[in-house]
């Protein structure tokens, strides 16, 4: 078969490619099928934000004779400054021009418009920032000023990480998007299509696959498909990705197929393989989860007898063809976790398909991407990581799991340490009690720098209704374990959940205040509850005290559902106060403000004791160790010195063991018998060994030489080792 072209249409992230096309290309490699991929988002941005791109942009704006705001007039007046600096700034944000940071930070280098007005307010937040970070933030504001100009004067739908998102959001009817697609190309459309044209002419594909992860990619996806259908009608065009997986499951509007030949749902590997066969083999009529048009009607075909590929069979994501050294790292806002989304290049991998919990009532747990849980073996994950490091030259990994399983995280961390890999990684988790202090220390040692997880509503009643499987107290302990290990913790927070009262919203805010005040949360974000068609709340609204506004299923997108909550509470009005308070808590200030201070309307007093979280964290630790628990030593080999200790005419053979930790050296003393045993057992349980030993095996080994293992285990020498990397997992 001729080449396959895979694209991500504008726009997703500026700093790293969205991984869907890399996953499919990696799979196609296992079948020896040639493919080429492109991220048209970053390519469009780089074309626009260049000396030539801005020169053309300013000429275009001046030719329109629009009435424009003072801010846009200022930017146009400073156009020579923008044109002069743009290439250097983009190179700096690509990591190629680090010395420019010194000039950017002097604040007389970049032209400034309205985005810089917020700098004075943010001075305190960025006060301790390094030069590079401060310069990245200034450069980001500079780009956002130009973006404001584009939105006002050129294309109201422009955005760095989304394009015409409004047209894709809950578009139950295709009418508005279809009408937009009949209009003349916008300025941004022209840029996009010129890049697409070059790519189509170079690759000459017979199959064109467009991945649409978000509503903000949908319009551009249709524009690309429309151009290909008009100029190369023989090329088959297919859409897949997160947006169709959740939104287009009840698609019935035949007009969609003026643009696309196929739309596939869920895991893309087998559907794409069947599409290739249908193009190559005459009269081949086997499809996997695929919409197409037959006799003018939309039909859904799922008649393939083949089973989906296991995660062990899908290959390693392949990032070749993508412009990996040209992505730009920006710092938009001060939220430390959101910064990780926009700053730095991350290789994206998945530890497990689906969610091992799969019960949360707000989540799309009826869909295969959540419902079908299948973990990848730790050694295979590490193989894939090493392949990707060799290919991309980057050792940062973002595991994009719904919720990474603790047991697999443990196995992965051990495998990373055994292989002596230097990697940096982060992922999404559930705050469950498996994340003990020692497991968090192991994850940190393997390169884990951050975790994000859903606290959702910090109310035990609502957590039970959500079926989250955690309590606020448990979340506090887990976040403490991660924080003390040096792993940053971000919490997803939710308000407006069905039946949530005003009192519960305020109590939830108080819990969040306390979590930040005691220092066990570093980052968070409030989301307002949205009811989706494939979640338990959307499927069985009567169980959750809500009413759907309509039962009508649209002919195009169906996911977000408008509903009425029987409580009648206007949850929107809490949004500003919740977000403003959180912004301040993240910077370690305003804990002494009353909760009323964040709202301009009357709220009830919290019913939560002001020391609830503090007391939860004060509870005594559980010293019971399961016999099956694994014992691992992260430290090195000690130097050993024997000596004799005498007291009142008695003498003992003793040993001094000296260890060299990365930060400090320390020594401990034991009697000779226990010391010799300790040296040998540490060799066995060192993390570089492939065999792991259970606590019971360690105990039995000790008891072949000595008595009273418990007395020894809780003695000062072992307690010292526990502080320096002797872990019970």
C-alpha positions, 0 to 999 in steps of 0.5 A, spaced: 500 500 500 502 507 498 503 511 504 499 512 510 499 520 512 497 521 520 496 528 522 493 532 528 490 538 526 491 545 530 491 546 535 493 542 542 499 543 545 505 547 543 510 544 548 510 536 546 506 532 540 499 529 542 501 522 542 495 519 538 499 519 531 505 516 534 501 510 537 498 508 531 505 509 527 508 505 532 503 499 531 503 500 523 511 499 524 509 492 527 505 490 521 511 493 516 506 498 514 509 505 512 506 511 514 508 518 515 505 523 521 505 530 522 503 535 527 499 541 523 498 545 529 506 546 531 507 547 524 502 552 523 504 556 529 511 556 527 509 559 520 505 564 523 510 566 529 516 568 524 519 574 521 515 572 514 509 570 518 508 576 522 510 581 516 504 578 512 500 578 518 501 585 519 500 587 512 493 583 512 491 587 518 492 594 515 489 592 508 482 590 512 481 597 515 478 595 521 476 599 527 480 596 532 482 597 540 487 601 543 491 595 545 491 592 537 493 599 535 499 599 540 501 592 537 500 595 530 504 601 531 510 596 534 510 591 529 517 592 527 519 591 534 515 584 534 518 582 527 525 584 529 524 579 535 520 574 533 525 569 531 529 570 537 524 569 542 521 562 538 528 560 538 529 561 545 522 558 547 525 552 543 531 551 548 536 553 542 537 560 545 538 560 552 542 567 553 536 571 550 533 570 557 538 575 560 535 580 555 528 578 555 528 579 563 531 587 562 524 588 560 526 593 555 527 588 549 520 585 548 514 590 546 509 590 551 501 590 550 495 589 555 498 582 557 504 585 561 499 589 565 498 583 569 506 583 571 505 587 577 500 583 580 504 577 579 511 579 581 510 576 588 509 569 584 515 570 580 519 573 585 523 567 586 523 564 579 530 563 575 532 567 569 530 562 564 523 561 567 522 569 568 524 570 561 519 564 558 513 567 562 515 574 559 516 571 552 509 567 553 505 574 555 509 577 548 506 571 544 499 572 547 499 579 546 500 577 538 494 572 539 490 577 542 491 581 536 489 575 531 483 574 535 480 581 534 483 583 527 484 576 523 480 570 526 476 570 532 476 562 533 484 562 534 487 560 540 494 556 542 491 550 544 484 550 541 481 552 534 474 554 533 473 550 539 466 553 540 464 549 534 466 543 536 463 543 543 456 539 544 455 540 537 448 536 537 447 538 530 452 539 525 448 545 522 453 550 525 459 547 523 457 545 516 455 552 515 462 555 517 465 550 512 462 553 507 465 560 508 471 562 505 478 560 508 480 564 514 487 567 514 489 561 519 485 556 514 490 559 508 496 557 512 494 550 515 492 548 508 498 551 504 502 546 509 497 540 508 498 541 501 505 540 501 505 534 505 499 531 501 504 532 495 510 529 498 507 523 501 502 522 496 498 517 501 492 513 499 489 513 506 489 519 510 488 519 518 486 525 522 486 524 529 481 529 533 483 529 541 479 535 543 473 539 540 478 545 539 481 540 533 474 538 530 474 544 525 481 544 522 480 536 522 474 538 517 477 543 513 483 538 512 478 533 510 474 538 505 481 540 502 483 533 500 476 531 498 476 536 493 483 536 490 484 528 491 478 525 491 481 518 490 484 518 497 480 515 503 480 520 509 478 517 516 477 520 523 479 517 530 481 520 536 478 522 543 473 526 540 469 521 536 470 516 541 466 520 546 462 525 542 460 521 535 457 515 538 450 516 535 452 519 529 447 519 524 448 526 519 450 524 512 453 530 511 459 528 515 461 523 510 462 529 504 468 530 508 470 523 511 469 516 508 470 513 515 470 515 522 472 509 527 471 509 535 475 507 541 482 503 540 485 505 533 489 499 531 485 494 529 480 499 525 485 502 522 488 495 519 481 493 517 481 500 513 487 498 510 485 491 508 478 494 505 482 499 501 487 494 498 482 488 497 477 488 492 470 486 496 473 486 503 467 488 507 470 487 514 470 493 519 471 494 526 467 500 530 467 504 524 461 509 521 461 509 513 456 511 508 452 506 504 446 508 500 446 515 502 445 513 510 450 513 515 451 505 518 455 503 523 459 497 522 463 492 527 463 485 523 470 484 524 471 477 527 478 479 529 479 481 536 483 488 539 490 487 539 493 486 546 497 492 549 503 487 549 502 487 541 501 494 539 508 496 539 512 502 541 510 509 540 514 512 534 515 519 534 519 520 528 517 525 522 515 530 528 519 536 529 521 534 536 526 540 536 521 545 534 516 545 540 516 551 544 515 551 552 511 556 555 509 558 562 502 561 561 500 561 569 503 560 575 499 553 577 505 548 578 502 542 575 499 546 569 506 549 567 508 541 566 503 541 561 506 547 557 513 547 559 518 541 556 517 536 552 514 529 554 514 522 551 507 520 552 506 512 554 500 508 557 502 504 563 495 500 563 489 501 558 483 503 561 482 504 569 483 499 574 478 502 579 472 504 573 467 506 578 467 513 579 460 516 577 462 522 573 466 518 569 465 515 562 466 508 565 461 505 560 466 506 554 471 501 552 477 506 553 475 506 561 472 499 561 477 495 558 483 494 563 489 491 561 496 493 564 502 493 560 508 489 564 513 493 567 519 490 563 516 491 556 514 498 559 521 499 560 523 496 553 519 502 550 522 507 554 529 505 552 527 505 545 523 512 545 529 515 549 534 512 543 529 515 538 527 522 541 533 524 545 528 525 551 528 522 558 522 525 560 515 521 560 508 523 562 504 516 563 497 518 560 493 513 564 486 514 567 489 512 573 496 508 574 495 502 578 500 502 584 502 495 583 504 497 576 507 503 578 511 499 584 514 494 579 515 500 574 520 503 579 523 497 581 525 496 573 527 503 572 532 502 578 534 495 576 536 498 569 540 504 572 535 508 567 535 516 569 528 518 567 523 523 569 516 521 569 509 523 572 502 520 572 495 521 574 493 516 580 487 515 585 489 517 592 488 510 595 492 507 601 496 503 597 501 509 596 505 508 603 510 512 605 515 507 602 512 506 596 512 514 595 520 514 596 521 508 591 517 512 586 521 518 587 528 514 587 525 512 580 524 519 577 517 520 579 516 528 580 509 529 580 502 526 581 495 528 579 489 525 582 482 526 583 480 529 590 473 531 587 469 533 592 472 534 599 466 531 602 465 524 605 458 523 603 459 525 596 465 521 595 461 515 597 456 517 592 461 518 586 464 511 588 471 514 589 473 509 594 477 514 598 475 518 604 478 525 605 482 523 611 485 518 606 487 523 601 490 527 606 495 521 608 497 519 601 498 526 599 503 527 605 506 521 603 508 523 596 509 530 599 514 528 604 518 524 599 519 530 594 513 528 589 509 534 587 501 533 588 496 536 584 488 535 586 483 535 581 477 539 585 470 539 583 464 543 585 456 542 583 456 535 583 448 532 583 445 533 590 451 537 593 449 543 598 452 550 599 454 547 605 458 541 602 461 546 597 463 551 603 466 545 607 469 542 601 473 549 600 475 548 608 478 541 607 482 544 601 484 550 605 487 545 610 490 541 605 494 547 603 496 550 609 499 543 612 503 543 606 501 536 603 498 539 596 502 543 592 497 544 586 490 544 584 484 546 580 477 547 580 472 544 575 465 545 575 461 538 574 459 536 567 454 531 566 456 526 560 452 521 556 456 515 558 457 516 565 453 513 570 450 520 572 448 521 565 445 514 564 441 513 570 440 521 572 434 519 577 439 515 581 443 522 582 437 527 583 438 530 576 433 531 570 435 531 563 433 537 559 431 533 553 432 525 551 433 527 544 439 524 541 442 529 536 445 527 529 452 529 530 455 530 537 452 527 543 456 527 550 455 533 555 448 533 557 444 539 560 440 538 566 436 540 572 439 539 579 433 538 584 437 542 589 436 548 584 442 551 587 446 556 582 453 553 582 456 557 577 456 563 582 461 559 586 466 559 581 470 565 582 471 565 589 473 557 589 478 559 584 481 565 587 482 562 594 485 556 591 490 561 587 492 564 593 493 558 597 497 555 592 502 561 593 502 559 601 498 565 603 491 568 605 490 561 610 487 566 615 482 569 611 475 567 613 471 563 607 466 569 607 472 573 604 472 570 597 465 571 596 461 577 595 454 573 597 452 570 604 455 563 605 454 559 611 460 558 616 464 551 615 462 545 619 469 542 619 473 543 625 479 547 623 484 542 625 481 536 622 486 535 617 492 536 622 489 531 626 488 526 621 495 526 619 497 526 627 494 519 627 499 513 629 502 509 623 501 502 623 507 498 624 504 491 622 508 489 616 505 483 611 509 477 611 509 478 603 511 485 603 517 486 599 524 489 602 528 493 598 535 497 599 536 503 595 542 505 598 550 502 596 554 497 599 557 499 606 565 499 608 566 495 614 570 495 620 571 490 626 572 492 633 572 490 640 568 493 645 569 492 652 565 494 658 567 492 666 571 486 664 567 484 658 568 485 651 564 484 644 566 483 637 563 489 634 562 492 627 561 499 624 558 500 617 559 506 614 554 508 608 555 514 603 548 516 601 547 522 595 547 527 600 551 525 606 555 519 609 552 515 616 555 510 620 551 505 624 554 499 629 552 492 631 554 486 634 559 482 629 554 477 628 548 481 626 553 486 622 555 480 618 548 478 616 546 485 615 552 486 610 549 480 606 542 481 606 543 488 604 547 485 598 541 480 596 535 486 597 539 491 593 534 494 588 539 492 582 538 485 583 532 482 579 530 477 585 526 481 590 525 478 597 519 478 602 519 480 609 518 473 611 524 471 607 528 476 611 525 474 617 527 466 616 534 468 614 535 472 620 532 466 624 537 461 621 543 465 625 540 469 631 534 470 635 529 475 636 528 478 629 523 483 632 527 486 637 533 487 631 528 490 626 526 495 631 533 497 633 537 503 632 541 500 626 535 498 622 531 504 624 537 508 621 537 504 615 529 505 614 531 513 614 536 512 608 532 507 603 531 501 606 523 500 604 518 495 605 513 495 599 
